Amino acid sequence: GPARQAMQAPFAVVAGSQSGAGAEGERGRGGGGGGASDDRDGSGVTAASLLELAVFFANLHVQTSDASPAVVLDTDVEHALADALADALEDADGAAGADAGADAGADAGA
């Protein structure tokens, strides 16, 4: 049924990289992405420990089910989503331009 299909759908485990969500709100500034030992908020949680936990969860799914999730960094997901959004907007602009051109041609021919 649908529940089984949802549970068997492919998925990924996203590991936080702490690449800019610092106390000063540096999100999206590009520079100073922080290394594996970066502990921006003083919580003791580092990007390396978050990646280690993500790999642990992925391995847990491999051992307990038929799932084999990929482990990706949040920054990779952000870049992929931004690229997909840019492509979708370009496609929408191109389609809108083609529709407008077809409408103008139909009006001129009438």
N, C-alpha and C positions, 0 to 999 in steps of 0.2 A: 504494500500500500504506500501511500504518500509519506508516511513517517519513516518507513524503511528507506525510501528514495532520498529523503532529506538527510538521513543519518549516513548514507553511503556516498553522498556527494563529496567531491574533492574539496579539500580545504588546506589552509596554510597556517602555521603558527608564526605570529609576528612578534619579533623581539624588539623591545624599546632600545633606542640607541642614546637617549638623552642628548640629542644633537642640537638642542637649542631651547628647550623649555626650562630655562634657568630661572632663578628668582627675579631677575631683572626683566623677564619677558622678552628674551632675545629670539624668540621663535621666528624663523624665516630670514634671519640676517645672513645666512650663507657662511660666513667666516667663523673660525673657532669651533668646529664641530665637535671637539672633545674626543679624547682618546678612550681606550678601553678601560682605563682606570679613573676616568672622570667622574667625580662625585659632586655635582653642582649644588645640590640642595643639602648636603651634609647628612643625608639619611643613611649612608653606608652602602647604598645600592649603586652599583656601577654598571656600565653597559656590558662589561664582560660577564658579570653575574646574571644579568637579564638574559643574555644570549645563552648562558649555561642552562638556565631554567627553561628556556624555549626548546633547547635540544632535549632536555629531560622530558618535557611534555610530549614532544614529537615521538621520542622513543617509547614512551608509555603507550601512546596510541598504536604504535607498530606492534608492541608486545600483546596488547589486550584486544585488538580488533584487526580487521583487514585493511585499516587505513594506513597510509604512508604519506603524512603531510610534509610539505616543504617548510623549511625554516627561513624566513626572510626578515630583513631589518625594516623598521618603520620608515626610514628614509628612502629605501628602495620602493616601498609601496607608495609613498607620497609622490615620488618622481614618476612612477608608472601611471598613477591616477592623473597627475597633471598632464602627462603626454597624451593619455587617452581622452581627456577632456578637450585638449587643444585640437586633437584630430577630429573629435565629434563636432566641435564648433566650426572647424574649417569645412567639414562635410555639409553641415547645416547651412553655412554661408554660401557654399557652392550650389547647393540645391535651391536655395532661395533665389540666387542670381539666375539660375537656369529657368526657374519657374517664371520669374519676372520677364525674362527675355522671350519666353514662349508666349506669355500673355500679350506682350507688346507686339509680337509678330502676328498674333491672331487678330488683334485690334486693327492693325495696319491693313491686313488682308480683307477685312469686312467692309 
